[in-house]
Amino acid sequence: MDAQSFMYWAIGGGVILLVLFFCIALFYVIRILRDISDATASVRDTAETVNENVQELAGKVTSTADQILTYFVKPFAIFQFFADKVKPFMDMIPNMQGDDDEDFEDDDEPKKKRRTSRRRKK
């Protein structure tokens, strides 16, 4: 065997080892990608489940808030509305009672005319 045939055998053996290495590396890359795909599917399922649960919880919170608004806040709002409408009348009652007391006091004393002064024109 001369040097040239030995070099051909060495290069051939090296190429075969390189191809085997690439095949093994490709096999492991495929396994890693398959595991990533399984993990991604699992994460996707978990995310969908969490999303459904969050939407269900948000719906329950919204319905509870609507019920609280309907049965708790609205009656107080109606009460506040009526209180605002009745307040001027309630404020008039003490004034009317005070006016009656003044009328009784005025009856005891004779009414005096007010003096009005006019400004002099220059």
Secondary structure, DSSP 8 states (H G I E B T S, - for coil): --HHHHHHHHHHHHHHHHHHHHHHHHHHHHHHHHHHHHHHHHHHHHHHHHHHHHHHHHHHHHHHHHHHIIIIIHHHHHHHHHHHHHHHHHHHHHHHHHHHHHHHHHHHS-------------
